[in-house]
């Protein structure tokens, strides 16, 4: 089975330190030492609604068997208004639903 963790605002794959709006504490893959070698491949920066790994995987119908998506500290509404998080969800849900992978996506 394949998996991928898409982390918004993560500076680099499997980044083990918080930076800017990226909070490593919201990235489960970073804490599993047994998968550290795979983490560098499967734990990726999410990108934006206009470019990046998550959007690319959605468009190409290349989502892994299990996908974990974590917004940054603003878009998860920890540090910003609820309206910011709502807008983030609105933008991403539209892209997820429009994806060829829609039939396989479980929200």
Beta strands, then each sheet from edge to edge (+ up, - down):
strand 1: 3-7
strand 2: 43-45
strand 3: 66-70
sheet 1: 2+ 1+ 3+
end
